[in-house]
Amino acid sequence: MTALSIPTTTLADGTAFPLIGFGTSSMRGTEGASAIAEALRSGYRLIDTAAQYGNEAAVGQGLRDSGVDPDEALVTTKIAGGDQGRDAAREGYLASLRRLGLERAALVLIHWPNPSRGLAVDTWRTLIDLKEEGRALHIGVSNFRPEQLQELIDATGVTPEVNQIQLSPALQRRDTLAVHRELGIVTQAWGPLGGREGLADQFALRRVADKHGVDPSRVSLRWAVDQGIVVIPKSMNPQRQRDNATLDGIRLDDDDRALLASLDLGEEAAWDSREHEEW
Ligand SMILES: NC(=O)c1ccc[n+]([C@@H]2O[C@H](COP(=O)([O-])OP(=O)(O)OC[C@H]3O[C@@H](n4cnc5c(N)ncnc54)[C@H](OP(=O)(O)O)[C@@H]3O)[C@@H](O)[C@H]2O)c1
């Protein structure tokens, strides 16, 4: 079987970064490790996990089982809410590395801003240190609103390289994307298939998918990748893993994009990180 050929975008420092990665939440144990190994063997090189998912050991196992050189696999992990703070973030991150069996992660993110704790800036300072020490190659955040990004930048002068946010044709996040572009932040989309929003059943998406003779998931992914957004779809199924990273033949036009725009539920329909916190 031919290996997937995955397109790349560029981080602010010029590093090439895959536009299609692999989500792993809820993939645990032997079954999870073998799904992750399968994705890596197919050609995925960006693997998304988090301390909160309780599956970093399975990700590490999947990586070792895949036979892929650990330096070629870009593992993202995230600092859990309970690990925020100057020292706790360092301890949390080192524990993640131990579970993953890695010397360093390619990307480490603050998982949620959790404003009630007021520790996001301290946590960000620790990520900056970890990058300077070479323990993390790239650093960023997840679920940060524009004003929350600005707070980190104002306090430290360092802009996150990535913001991973809830995004799909059902949550198009145009204003947030414009802010990211202005700041040179690469956007990653979690939930890119819009399952929580019932996206796959929407008539407009099905119409575009039927026109191109592909399943709705691949239309959602193509739509995001066309905008330079990194998608991290999750699938336990080897065929769907491959399908999700094979978007080359799909060419969306202005009519398609106009139909998909009708699906946008609006910025405020995304999980609100001013209110929603995770630990
Ligand atoms: N930063 C955050 O706060 C945050 C929050 C949530 C998620 N995430 C990350 O984002 C990743 C992706 O998000 P997600 O897992 O919520 O949702 P998702 O990737 O949008 O959707 C996953 C679901 O879609 C199904 N699926 C995958 N490919 C498909 C296809 N081609 N056709 C039909 N169904 C398909 C999967 O089932 P099968 O396994 O049966 O294929 C699975 O049930 C997560 O795994 C995690 O790494 C981050």
The ligand as a Tripos MOL2 file, in Angstrom:
@<TRIPOS>MOLECULE
LIG
   48    52     1     0     0
SMALL
NO_CHARGES

@<TRIPOS>ATOM
      1 N1         -7.8840   20.5870   22.5380 N.am      1 LIG1
      2 C1         -9.0410   20.1150   22.9310 C.2       1 LIG1
      3 O1         -9.6650   20.6210   23.8600 O.2       1 LIG1
      4 C2         -9.6270   18.9420   22.2210 C.ar      1 LIG1
      5 C3        -10.9700   18.5810   22.4360 C.ar      1 LIG1
      6 C4        -11.4630   17.4690   21.7440 C.ar      1 LIG1
      7 C5        -10.6420   16.7720   20.8800 C.ar      1 LIG1
      8 N2         -9.3300   17.1310   20.7110 N.ar      1 LIG1
      9 C6         -8.4260   16.3940   19.7910 C.3       1 LIG1
     10 O2         -8.9990   16.4160   18.4940 O.3       1 LIG1
     11 C7         -9.1070   15.0870   17.9960 C.3       1 LIG1
     12 C8        -10.2790   14.9730   17.0210 C.3       1 LIG1
     13 O3        -11.4670   15.4080   17.6200 O.3       1 LIG1
     14 P1        -12.6320   14.3890   18.0200 P.3       1 LIG1
     15 O4        -11.9990   13.0930   18.3750 O.co2     1 LIG1
     16 O5        -13.4540   15.0570   19.0350 O.co2     1 LIG1
     17 O6        -13.5620   14.2980   16.7760 O.3       1 LIG1
     18 P2        -13.4170   13.9910   15.1990 P.3       1 LIG1
     19 O7        -12.0530   13.6050   14.8130 O.co2     1 LIG1
     20 O8        -14.0370   15.1710   14.5480 O.co2     1 LIG1
     21 O9        -14.4130   12.7680   15.0250 O.3       1 LIG1
     22 C9        -14.0980   11.4730   15.4640 C.3       1 LIG1
     23 C10       -15.2840   10.5540   15.2000 C.3       1 LIG1
     24 O10       -15.5860   10.5340   13.8050 O.3       1 LIG1
     25 C11       -15.5360    9.1990   13.3120 C.3       1 LIG1
     26 N3        -14.8800    9.2530   11.9880 N.ar      1 LIG1
     27 C12       -13.5690    9.4910   11.7230 C.ar      1 LIG1
     28 N4        -13.3340    9.5170   10.4120 N.ar      1 LIG1
     29 C13       -14.5170    9.2830    9.7970 C.ar      1 LIG1
     30 C14       -14.9220    9.1690    8.4360 C.ar      1 LIG1
     31 N5        -14.0440    9.3240    7.4400 N.pl3     1 LIG1
     32 N6        -16.2310    8.9180    8.1840 N.ar      1 LIG1
     33 C15       -17.1230    8.7590    9.1940 C.ar      1 LIG1
     34 N7        -16.7990    8.8460   10.4970 N.ar      1 LIG1
     35 C16       -15.5050    9.1080   10.7990 C.ar      1 LIG1
     36 C17       -14.7500    8.3970   14.3060 C.3       1 LIG1
     37 O11       -15.2330    7.0690   14.3880 O.3       1 LIG1
     38 P3        -14.3080    5.7900   13.9690 P.3       1 LIG1
     39 O12       -13.2070    5.6940   14.9900 O.co2     1 LIG1
     40 O13       -15.2750    4.6450   14.0670 O.co2     1 LIG1
     41 O14       -13.8160    6.0320   12.5720 O.co2     1 LIG1
     42 C18       -15.0270    9.1370   15.6220 C.3       1 LIG1
     43 O15       -16.2140    8.6670   16.2140 O.3       1 LIG1
     44 C19        -9.2440   14.2550   19.2910 C.3       1 LIG1
     45 O16        -9.0140   12.8920   19.0740 O.3       1 LIG1
     46 C20        -8.2170   14.9230   20.1590 C.3       1 LIG1
     47 O17        -6.9130   14.4770   19.8210 O.3       1 LIG1
     48 C21        -8.8130   18.2150   21.3560 C.ar      1 LIG1
@<TRIPOS>BOND
     1     1     2 1
     2     2     3 2
     3     2     4 1
     4     4     5 ar
     5     4    48 ar
     6     5     6 ar
     7     6     7 ar
     8     7     8 ar
     9     8     9 1
    10     8    48 ar
    11     9    10 1
    12     9    46 1
    13    10    11 1
    14    11    12 1
    15    11    44 1
    16    12    13 1
    17    13    14 1
    18    14    15 2
    19    14    16 1
    20    14    17 1
    21    17    18 1
    22    18    19 2
    23    18    20 1
    24    18    21 1
    25    21    22 1
    26    22    23 1
    27    23    24 1
    28    23    42 1
    29    24    25 1
    30    25    26 1
    31    25    36 1
    32    26    27 ar
    33    26    35 ar
    34    27    28 ar
    35    28    29 ar
    36    29    30 ar
    37    29    35 ar
    38    30    31 1
    39    30    32 ar
    40    32    33 ar
    41    33    34 ar
    42    34    35 ar
    43    36    37 1
    44    36    42 1
    45    37    38 1
    46    38    39 2
    47    38    40 1
    48    38    41 1
    49    42    43 1
    50    44    45 1
    51    44    46 1
    52    46    47 1
@<TRIPOS>SUBSTRUCTURE
     1 LIG1         1 GROUP 0 **** ****
